[in-house]
Amino acid sequence: MLPPVLEIYVVWHPGDGAGRAIADEFIHHFRGTAFTGLIGGAIEVFVRSEGWRSSVDSPRPIPVPGAGPPNNLPEAEFVAIVPILGNECATAVENGGPWRAYIEAIADARKSHPERVGVFPYRLDAGAASGTFLGNLLGGYQAVGAVAPEPIHDTAAGLRCRDLSQGLTQFMSGDPNARLTAFISHTKRSAAVDMGDVNDLISIVRSVIRATRLQEFFDASDLQPGTDWSHELHEKAGTSALLALRTDLYPTREWCQKEVLIAKRAGMPVIILDGIGYGEERGSFLMDHVPRAPVRTDGTEWRRGDVYRGLNLLVDECLKRELWNRQHQLAKDRHDLAVSWWAPHAPEPITLIEWLGTAGATGQLSTNGGTVRVLHPDPPLGPDERTVLQQILEFGRVGAKLDVMTPRQLAARGG
């Protein structure tokens, strides 16, 4: 069992009744399918609301770094606190006593350990942090869900979870001021039978991204005159989350294939927005094996709600990758795991060949009793997929058996 990576604590005053529902949203989201494929302890959500004896008392303490977790349990590498700023919480803090001390402890923990403790408030009531003692303590932190969701197309829950996932990813990256960037991979060429105009889809995607806290990279506007177009695209595709707008002609475009290939080889998240209308003459083996979300038209224009869902998936994939990489770092000294390659995504021929080349060139292609063990997040590969990957090792004359598994499969074997 690895030490915990990220613990999220949602805090609300019991008098602010809506706090429970918002906490339940976060619990459902971060315990949901997007993160269940990681090793246990990667991310967990806890709640703090009821006092020890009554609503006047403050909740149980939050085990922040240096405080010493109960029962000698290992400390989490990161602690994220989500205070829900409601009127009842503001009143309790204003009056002094246990709740003021509790909120002051949160602010102090952030100041003492800014690299390990993050504070992500949610403003339940607009006046709770305006001219109040609560506002003085926590009002300076960037709030999640600070703007209203776009009516019809986005939801308040989707906005809150997307903002928090993005904030957590940036916080854990060590550069909280650097926004996640969505590299928009696209072709402007339209097939005669496309569901809708491709340029309209590009415009809607860019418009939706601007309504979020994500940053976009779009080659037509972000490549500066005189720059090396090829080098710039290679650099951006390898350091961003790739959002591929897969319309009918997308798989046939050389640069679209290059962008997906670069991102996959760099281990970056790739999300497909599937806008295929009539069909593809030929797909591309470079472009599959990644999460996919449909984007459709309502008969007149592309549905913005589909784009929001795709962006939610992209942000969660970014956080999942960061958590997985942190677990890899924590496991470096765990010889009992004997993992050769911590793959951020389920391996495929493209990424396996890339890893074999790098590991062989650097002398890191080690085996454990003639076995190359690959660990990747759930869900697992199928038997035929594993067979094809084994054949690659055989044709490459790598004299080892390939053992591809997920955390659940590893746990079933007892490590």
C-alpha positions as CSV (number, residue, x, y, z in Angstrom):
1,M,0.0,0.0,0.0
2,L,1.4,3.4,-1.0
3,P,1.1,6.5,1.1
4,P,-1.9,8.7,0.2
5,V,-1.3,11.3,-2.5
6,L,-4.3,13.7,-2.2
7,E,-6.9,14.1,0.5
8,I,-9.8,16.6,-0.1
9,Y,-11.7,17.9,2.9
10,V,-15.0,19.7,2.3
11,V,-15.9,21.9,5.2
12,W,-19.3,23.6,5.8
13,H,-21.3,24.9,8.7
14,P,-24.2,22.6,9.5
15,G,-26.5,25.6,9.4
16,D,-25.7,26.1,5.7
17,G,-27.9,23.2,4.5
18,A,-26.8,23.3,0.9
19,G,-23.3,22.4,1.9
20,R,-24.2,18.7,2.3
21,A,-25.4,18.5,-1.3
22,I,-22.3,20.1,-2.7
23,A,-20.0,17.9,-0.6
24,D,-21.9,14.9,-2.0
25,E,-21.2,16.1,-5.5
26,F,-17.5,16.1,-4.8
27,I,-17.6,12.7,-3.2
28,H,-19.5,11.2,-6.1
29,H,-17.2,12.8,-8.6
30,F,-13.8,12.0,-7.1
31,R,-14.8,8.5,-6.0
32,G,-16.3,7.9,-9.5
33,T,-15.1,6.0,-12.5
34,A,-12.6,8.7,-13.6
35,F,-10.4,7.9,-10.7
36,T,-11.2,4.4,-9.6
37,G,-8.5,3.0,-11.9
38,L,-5.7,4.3,-9.7
39,I,-3.9,2.6,-6.8
40,G,-5.9,3.0,-3.6
41,G,-5.0,6.1,-1.7
42,A,-4.5,8.3,-4.8
43,I,-7.4,10.5,-4.0
44,E,-10.0,10.6,-1.2
45,V,-12.7,12.9,-0.1
46,F,-13.7,13.6,3.5
47,V,-16.2,15.9,5.1
48,R,-16.1,18.2,8.1
49,S,-19.3,19.8,9.3
50,E,-20.9,18.7,12.6
51,G,-19.2,19.6,15.8
52,W,-18.1,17.2,18.5
53,R,-21.2,17.9,20.6
54,S,-23.3,20.5,18.7
55,S,-23.3,22.9,15.7
56,V,-21.6,25.5,17.9
57,D,-18.5,23.3,18.2
58,S,-16.1,23.0,15.3
59,P,-15.7,19.8,13.4
60,R,-13.0,17.2,13.8
61,P,-9.5,18.5,13.0
62,I,-8.0,18.2,9.5
63,P,-4.8,16.3,9.5
64,V,-2.6,18.8,7.7
65,P,1.2,18.3,7.3
66,G,3.1,18.5,10.5
67,A,0.0,17.9,12.7
68,G,0.5,14.2,12.8
69,P,-2.3,12.0,11.4
70,P,-4.2,9.8,13.8
71,N,-3.1,6.3,14.7
72,N,0.3,6.9,13.1
73,L,-1.1,6.7,9.6
74,P,1.1,8.1,6.8
75,E,0.5,11.8,5.9
76,A,-1.0,12.6,2.5
77,E,1.4,14.3,0.1
78,F,-1.2,17.0,-0.6
79,V,-4.2,18.2,1.4
80,A,-6.9,20.2,-0.4
81,I,-9.5,22.0,1.7
82,V,-12.7,23.2,0.2
83,P,-14.5,25.5,2.6
84,I,-18.1,26.3,1.7
85,L,-18.6,29.9,2.5
86,G,-22.2,30.4,3.6
87,N,-23.9,32.9,5.8
88,E,-24.1,30.6,8.8
89,C,-20.4,29.9,8.6
90,A,-19.7,33.7,8.3
91,T,-21.8,34.4,11.4
92,A,-20.1,31.7,13.5
93,V,-16.7,32.9,12.5
94,E,-17.7,36.5,13.2
95,N,-18.8,35.6,16.7
96,G,-15.5,34.1,17.5
97,G,-15.2,30.8,19.4
98,P,-14.5,27.3,17.9
99,W,-15.5,28.0,14.3
100,R,-13.3,31.1,14.1
101,A,-10.4,29.0,15.5
102,Y,-11.1,26.2,13.0
103,I,-11.1,28.5,9.9
104,E,-8.0,30.3,11.3
105,A,-6.3,26.9,11.5
106,I,-7.1,26.3,7.8
107,A,-5.6,29.6,6.8
108,D,-2.5,29.0,9.0
109,A,-2.0,25.5,7.4
110,R,-2.0,27.0,4.0
111,K,0.5,29.7,5.0
112,S,2.8,27.2,6.7
113,H,2.8,24.6,3.9
114,P,1.8,26.4,0.7
115,E,3.4,23.6,-1.4
116,R,1.3,20.9,0.2
117,V,-1.9,22.5,1.4
118,G,-4.3,24.1,-1.0
119,V,-7.5,26.1,-0.2
120,F,-10.3,26.1,-2.8
121,P,-13.3,28.0,-1.3
122,Y,-16.8,27.8,-2.8
123,R,-19.0,30.9,-2.2
124,L,-22.4,29.5,-1.3
125,D,-23.7,33.0,-0.3
126,A,-22.2,36.1,-2.0
127,G,-22.2,38.1,1.2
128,A,-20.5,35.5,3.3
129,A,-17.0,36.6,2.3
130,S,-17.7,40.3,1.8
131,G,-16.6,42.6,4.6
132,T,-16.6,39.7,7.1
133,F,-13.9,38.0,9.2
134,L,-14.5,34.9,7.1
135,G,-13.7,36.9,4.0
136,N,-10.5,38.3,5.6
137,L,-9.3,34.8,6.3
138,L,-10.3,32.9,3.1
139,G,-11.6,35.5,0.6
140,G,-8.2,36.0,-1.0
141,Y,-8.1,32.4,-2.4
142,Q,-9.4,31.7,-5.9
143,A,-12.9,30.2,-5.5
144,V,-14.2,27.3,-7.5
145,G,-17.4,27.8,-9.4
146,A,-17.1,31.6,-9.0
147,V,-19.1,32.3,-12.1
148,A,-22.5,31.1,-13.1
149,P,-22.6,28.1,-15.5
150,E,-23.7,28.7,-19.0
151,P,-27.5,28.2,-19.0
152,I,-28.8,24.9,-20.6
153,H,-25.3,23.8,-21.8
154,D,-23.3,23.6,-18.5
155,T,-24.4,22.6,-15.0
156,A,-23.5,24.0,-11.6
157,A,-22.2,20.6,-10.5
158,G,-20.1,20.2,-13.7
159,L,-18.6,23.7,-13.2
160,R,-17.7,23.1,-9.6
161,C,-16.1,19.7,-10.2
162,R,-14.3,20.9,-13.3
163,D,-12.9,24.0,-11.5
164,L,-11.7,21.9,-8.6
165,S,-10.1,19.2,-10.8
166,Q,-8.3,21.9,-12.7
167,G,-7.2,23.7,-9.6
168,L,-6.0,20.5,-8.0
169,T,-4.0,19.6,-11.1
170,Q,-2.3,23.0,-11.3
171,F,-1.6,23.0,-7.5
172,M,0.0,19.5,-7.6
173,S,2.1,20.4,-10.6
174,G,4.1,22.9,-8.5
175,D,3.0,25.9,-10.7
176,P,-0.5,26.8,-9.6
177,N,-0.5,30.0,-11.7
178,A,0.0,28.0,-15.0
179,R,-3.3,27.2,-16.5
180,L,-4.0,23.8,-18.1
181,T,-3.8,24.2,-21.8
182,A,-6.1,22.4,-24.3
183,F,-4.3,21.9,-27.6
184,I,-7.1,21.9,-30.2
185,S,-6.2,19.4,-32.9
186,H,-8.4,19.8,-35.9
187,T,-8.8,19.9,-39.7
188,K,-10.6,22.8,-41.4
189,R,-11.4,20.5,-44.3
190,S,-15.1,19.4,-44.4
191,A,-16.6,16.4,-46.1
192,A,-19.7,17.0,-48.1
193,V,-21.6,14.9,-45.7
194,D,-20.3,16.3,-42.3
195,M,-23.0,16.8,-39.7
196,G,-22.2,20.5,-39.5
197,D,-19.7,23.0,-40.6
198,V,-16.3,22.1,-39.2
199,N,-15.3,25.7,-38.8
200,D,-18.4,26.2,-36.7
201,L,-17.4,23.4,-34.4
202,I,-13.9,24.9,-34.0
203,S,-15.5,28.3,-33.1
204,I,-17.8,26.7,-30.5
205,V,-15.0,24.7,-28.9
206,R,-12.9,27.8,-28.6
207,S,-15.8,29.8,-27.2
208,V,-16.6,27.2,-24.6
209,I,-12.9,26.9,-23.5
210,R,-12.8,30.7,-23.0
211,A,-15.8,30.4,-20.7
212,T,-13.8,28.0,-18.5
213,R,-10.5,28.5,-16.7
214,L,-8.7,26.4,-19.3
215,Q,-6.2,28.0,-21.7
216,E,-6.3,27.0,-25.4
217,F,-3.7,26.5,-28.0
218,F,-4.9,27.0,-31.5
219,D,-2.4,26.9,-34.3
220,A,-4.1,29.5,-36.5
221,S,-3.8,32.2,-33.8
222,D,-1.1,31.1,-31.4
223,L,1.7,30.3,-33.9
224,Q,3.6,33.6,-34.2
225,P,5.0,34.9,-37.6
226,G,8.5,33.6,-38.3
227,T,8.2,30.6,-35.9
228,D,9.1,27.1,-36.9
229,W,5.6,25.7,-37.5
230,S,6.7,22.0,-37.2
231,H,8.8,22.6,-34.0
232,E,6.1,24.7,-32.3
233,L,3.4,22.1,-32.9
234,H,5.7,19.3,-31.7
235,E,6.5,21.3,-28.5
236,K,2.9,22.3,-27.8
237,A,1.4,18.9,-28.5
238,G,3.9,17.3,-26.2
239,T,3.2,19.5,-23.2
240,S,-0.6,20.0,-23.4
241,A,-3.8,18.0,-23.1
242,L,-4.8,17.2,-26.6
243,L,-8.5,17.8,-27.6
244,A,-9.0,16.2,-31.0
245,L,-12.0,17.3,-33.0
246,R,-12.6,14.1,-35.0
247,T,-14.7,15.1,-38.0
248,D,-15.0,12.9,-41.1
249,L,-11.7,13.9,-42.7
250,Y,-9.7,14.3,-39.5
251,P,-7.9,10.9,-39.5
252,T,-6.7,11.5,-43.1
253,R,-4.8,14.7,-42.3
254,E,-1.0,14.2,-41.8
255,W,-0.6,16.9,-39.2
256,C,-3.6,15.6,-37.2
257,Q,-1.9,12.2,-37.1
258,K,1.4,13.8,-36.0
259,E,-0.2,15.8,-33.2
260,V,-1.9,12.7,-31.7
261,L,1.2,10.7,-32.1
262,I,3.4,13.3,-30.3
263,A,0.9,13.6,-27.4
264,K,0.7,9.8,-27.0
265,R,4.4,9.4,-27.0
266,A,4.8,12.1,-24.4
267,G,2.2,10.4,-22.2
268,M,-0.1,13.4,-22.3
269,P,-3.9,13.1,-22.0
270,V,-5.7,12.8,-25.3
271,I,-9.5,13.2,-25.6
272,I,-11.5,12.7,-28.8
273,L,-14.5,14.9,-29.5
274,D,-16.3,12.6,-31.9
275,G,-18.1,14.7,-34.5
276,I,-18.1,12.1,-37.3
277,G,-21.1,12.7,-39.5
278,Y,-21.5,10.2,-42.4
279,G,-18.4,8.1,-41.7
280,E,-14.7,7.7,-42.3
281,E,-13.2,6.1,-45.4
282,R,-10.3,4.9,-43.3
283,G,-9.6,5.6,-39.6
284,S,-6.1,5.7,-38.2
285,F,-4.5,3.2,-35.8
286,L,-2.7,6.2,-34.3
287,M,-5.9,7.8,-33.1
288,D,-7.7,5.1,-31.1
289,H,-7.3,3.7,-27.6
290,V,-8.2,7.0,-25.9
291,P,-11.3,8.4,-24.2
292,R,-13.9,9.6,-26.5
293,A,-17.0,11.9,-26.1
294,P,-19.6,12.5,-28.8
295,V,-20.4,15.9,-30.1
296,R,-23.5,16.2,-32.2
297,T,-25.7,18.9,-33.7
298,D,-29.3,19.8,-32.8
299,G,-30.1,20.1,-36.4
300,T,-28.8,23.6,-36.8
301,E,-25.6,23.9,-34.7
302,W,-23.2,21.9,-32.7
303,R,-24.3,21.3,-29.1
304,R,-22.3,23.3,-26.6
305,G,-23.3,20.9,-23.8
306,D,-21.4,18.1,-25.6
307,V,-18.2,20.3,-25.7
308,Y,-18.5,21.0,-21.9
309,R,-18.7,17.3,-21.2
310,G,-15.6,16.7,-23.3
311,L,-13.7,19.4,-21.4
312,N,-14.8,17.9,-18.1
313,L,-13.4,14.6,-19.2
314,L,-10.1,16.2,-20.4
315,V,-9.6,18.0,-17.0
316,D,-10.2,14.8,-15.1
317,E,-7.7,12.9,-17.3
318,C,-5.1,15.6,-16.5
319,L,-5.7,15.2,-12.7
320,K,-5.6,11.4,-13.1
321,R,-2.3,11.6,-14.9
322,E,-0.8,13.8,-12.2
323,L,-2.0,11.5,-9.4
324,W,-0.6,8.4,-11.3
325,N,2.8,10.1,-11.7
326,R,2.9,11.0,-8.0
327,Q,2.2,7.4,-7.1
328,H,5.0,6.4,-9.4
329,Q,7.4,8.6,-7.5
330,L,6.2,7.2,-4.2
331,A,6.8,3.7,-5.4
332,K,10.3,4.1,-6.6
333,D,11.8,2.5,-3.5
334,R,9.2,-0.3,-3.4
335,H,11.1,-3.3,-4.8
336,D,8.3,-5.6,-4.0
337,L,6.2,-4.1,-6.8
338,A,8.9,-4.8,-9.4
339,V,7.3,-2.6,-12.1
340,S,9.4,-1.9,-15.2
341,W,7.1,0.7,-16.7
342,W,4.5,2.8,-15.0
343,A,2.4,3.6,-18.1
344,P,0.1,6.7,-17.6
345,H,-2.4,5.1,-20.0
346,A,-3.1,1.5,-21.1
347,P,-0.2,0.5,-23.3
348,E,-0.6,0.1,-27.1
349,P,1.9,-0.6,-29.9
350,I,2.7,3.1,-30.3
351,T,3.6,3.8,-26.7
352,L,5.1,0.3,-26.0
353,I,7.6,0.8,-28.9
354,E,8.4,4.3,-27.6
355,W,9.1,3.0,-24.1
356,L,11.2,0.0,-25.3
357,G,13.3,2.4,-27.3
358,T,13.9,4.8,-24.5
359,A,14.4,2.1,-21.9
360,G,16.8,0.2,-24.1
361,A,18.9,3.3,-24.9
362,T,19.2,4.3,-21.3
363,G,19.9,0.9,-19.9
364,Q,16.6,0.8,-18.0
365,L,15.1,-2.2,-19.8
366,S,15.4,-4.4,-16.8
367,T,13.4,-7.6,-16.2
368,N,12.3,-9.5,-13.1
369,G,13.0,-13.1,-13.7
370,G,12.6,-12.6,-17.5
371,T,9.5,-10.5,-17.1
372,V,8.7,-6.9,-18.1
373,R,5.9,-5.8,-15.9
374,V,3.8,-2.9,-17.1
375,L,1.4,-1.2,-14.6
376,H,-1.3,1.1,-15.9
377,P,-4.6,2.5,-14.6
378,D,-7.8,0.5,-14.9
379,P,-9.6,-0.7,-17.0
380,P,-7.5,-3.6,-18.1
381,L,-6.5,-4.7,-21.6
382,G,-8.2,-7.7,-23.2
383,P,-6.4,-11.0,-23.8
384,D,-6.0,-10.4,-27.5
385,E,-4.6,-6.9,-26.9
386,R,-2.0,-8.3,-24.5
387,T,-1.1,-11.0,-27.1
388,V,-0.3,-8.4,-29.7
389,L,1.9,-6.5,-27.3
390,Q,3.8,-9.7,-26.5
391,Q,4.3,-10.3,-30.2
392,I,6.0,-6.9,-30.4
393,L,8.5,-7.9,-27.8
394,E,9.2,-11.1,-29.7
395,F,9.7,-9.4,-33.0
396,G,11.9,-6.9,-31.3
397,R,14.0,-9.8,-29.9
398,V,13.3,-8.7,-26.3
399,G,13.8,-11.9,-24.5
400,A,11.2,-11.4,-21.8
401,K,7.6,-12.1,-21.0
402,L,5.3,-9.1,-21.0
403,D,3.1,-8.9,-17.9
404,V,0.6,-6.1,-18.3
405,M,-1.7,-5.3,-15.3
406,T,-3.8,-2.7,-13.5
407,P,-3.8,-1.9,-9.8
408,R,-6.8,-4.2,-9.2
409,Q,-5.1,-7.1,-10.9
410,L,-1.9,-6.4,-9.0
411,A,-3.9,-6.4,-5.7
412,A,-5.6,-9.6,-6.6
413,R,-2.2,-11.3,-6.9
414,G,-1.2,-9.9,-3.5
415,G,1.4,-7.4,-4.9
